[in-house]
Amino acid sequence: MRLRDWFRDDVQPARGGDAPSPAELDHLRQVSRELLSAGEDAINRALSGDSKAFLAAIRQEGGQ
């Protein structure tokens, strides 16, 4: 999914006080899962194996 897909015009915000329908909730859950997956993929691409080891080695403990 591309960033521009998150700002589609066909997704309408909920109007005040109305509970979303089950179909709307399912759609929001799916979009949320896709967003989390895209974020995780971006983080995994940005951090190499060496980066992960480095970050684990320099983790602070107790207010250093």
Secondary structure, DSSP 8 states (H G I E B T S, - for coil): --GGGGG-TT-----TT----HHHHHHHHHHHHHHHHHHHHHHHHHS-HHHHHHHHHT---S--
